[in-house]
Amino acid sequence: MRFGANRLAHLVITEMGRQPMERSLFIFCGSSNKVVKMLVWDHNGFWLATKRIVGRGGFAWPADGEAARKVTFDEVLRFLGGQDCWRRLPAANGVYMA
């Protein structure tokens, strides 16, 4: 993913229909799921943070856009720590666990 802060801010407007200067954290994932970029506005400029997976594996990403829009802060922290926050894992008794 080679997009910088300005290009990602443009995607927020054109693809998401949102304003990049609102109080939100926007997370973008590359096609290989090995790179994520986080964009946030802090009243006088953008912060752009990048995290890259080295070696095997990649970031778990929500299956649909609606799930991606409703991510909580706790899920972001778990996501950045390498956990899959969106796949439901069945338990032995048939009850699904997050």
C-alpha positions in Angstrom: 0.0 0.0 0.0 1.7 3.2 -1.2 -1.0 5.7 -0.3 -0.1 8.7 1.8 -2.3 10.7 4.2 -3.8 13.0 1.5 -4.7 10.1 -0.8 -6.3 8.1 2.1 -8.2 11.2 3.2 -9.5 11.5 -0.4 -10.7 7.8 -0.2 -12.5 8.6 3.1 -14.5 11.3 1.3 -15.1 9.5 -2.1 -15.5 5.9 -1.0 -16.8 6.1 2.5 -18.8 9.3 2.3 -17.2 10.6 5.5 -15.1 13.6 6.5 -11.5 12.7 7.4 -11.3 15.6 9.8 -14.1 14.2 12.1 -13.2 12.5 15.4 -12.6 9.0 13.9 -9.8 6.6 13.2 -9.7 5.3 9.7 -7.9 2.0 9.1 -6.9 0.8 5.7 -5.5 -2.6 4.8 -3.4 -3.5 1.8 -4.5 -6.3 -0.6 -2.1 -8.8 0.9 -3.3 -8.1 4.5 0.3 -7.5 5.5 0.1 -3.7 5.9 -2.4 -1.5 7.7 -2.4 2.2 7.8 -4.3 4.3 10.4 -5.3 7.9 9.6 -6.5 10.4 12.2 -6.9 14.2 12.2 -5.6 16.1 15.2 -7.0 19.6 14.6 -4.0 20.9 12.5 -2.8 17.9 10.5 -3.1 14.2 9.8 -1.3 11.4 11.7 -0.6 8.4 9.5 0.6 5.3 11.3 1.7 2.1 9.5 2.1 -1.4 10.8 3.6 -4.2 8.6 3.5 -7.9 9.3 7.0 -9.4 8.7 7.1 -13.1 7.7 4.1 -15.4 7.3 0.5 -14.4 8.1 -1.4 -11.2 7.8 -4.0 -9.0 9.5 -7.5 -10.5 10.0 -10.0 -8.1 8.3 -13.8 -7.9 8.7 -15.7 -9.8 6.0 -18.0 -7.0 5.1 -18.0 -3.2 5.1 -20.7 -2.9 7.7 -18.7 -4.8 10.2 -15.7 -2.7 9.4 -17.6 0.5 10.1 -18.6 -0.6 13.6 -15.2 -1.5 15.1 -14.7 -0.6 18.7 -11.5 0.7 20.3 -11.0 -2.6 22.0 -11.3 -4.5 18.7 -8.7 -2.1 17.2 -6.2 -2.9 19.9 -6.9 -6.6 19.6 -6.6 -6.3 15.8 -3.2 -4.6 16.0 -2.1 -7.2 18.4 -2.7 -9.9 15.8 -6.1 -11.3 17.0 -9.0 -12.1 14.7 -11.8 -10.1 16.2 -14.4 -10.9 13.5 -14.4 -14.6 13.1 -16.8 -16.5 15.3 -15.3 -19.6 16.8 -17.7 -22.5 17.7 -17.4 -24.0 21.1 -18.0 -27.6 22.0 -21.5 -26.9 23.3 -22.6 -25.2 20.1 -22.4 -21.7 21.6 -20.3 -19.3 19.5 -17.5 -17.4 21.2 -16.0 -14.1 20.0 
